[in-house]
Amino acid sequence: MTREPGDRDGVGLCLRCAWMRRIVSRRGSHFYLCGRHRHDPTFRKYPPLPVLQCRGFDPNPVPPPE
C-alpha cells in the first residue's frame, strides 16, 4: 500500500528515519524504502506501514518535508 507524503500517522517511524528513502513511481505512488535491508537481511526492503517500532531506527537530523 502506498501513502501520501503528508500521512505521518500512516507511515510511522520511517518518515523520521535516516535510513528511509521515499520512492515515487511514474504513476505517482509513494513507497518507503528501508536502507538497512542492504546491510542486514532481517530488515524488509519495503516494510508494511505504519512502522511503530523498529530496532534499526536512527533519527534523521534533517526533518522531513511538510
N, C-alpha and C positions, 0 to 999 in steps of 0.2 A: 504494500500500500504506500502511496506517496503522500507527502504532506506539503502544505504551502510553507514558505519561509517564515511567516509570522506565527505559525502554530506552535508556540513554545511548549504548551502542555502536551501536544500530540507528539513531539519529538523527544522531550525529556533532556537527560544529561548530554546527549550527543551534541546538542546545539551549542553547548558551552565547553566542549572538549577540544583540546589541542590536536587530537588525532583525527577528528572528523573532517571530512571534505564533502561539501554538498555538490552533487552531480545533477545537472539539468539536462534532460533528454531533448532531442529535437522536437518532440511533441509538447514540451513544456512541463513534463512531470519532474518532481524533485525527489532525489534519493540521497540517503546519508551513508557515506562510505566510511568504514572504520579502518584507519591506517594501521592499527595494531595487528590486523589479520596477517600482514606481510611478515611480521616477526614472531607471531605466536598463533599457531593454527587453531587454538581453542577459542579465539575471537572470531565472530562471524563477520564476513565482509560487509554485508548489509543487515544489521541487527533488526529484529522486529521492534517496532516503535509503539509506545514510548519506552525509552530506556530509563528505568527508575533507579537502578543500582548497576554499578559496573566496577569491577576490581581494577580495571585499567584506566579509569577516568583521570585525566590530567586537565585541570582548569586552563582554559585558553587565556593568555594575558590580554588578548585583544577581544573586546566584546563583539558578539555577532551583530550584523546589520539589522536595523529595525524593520 
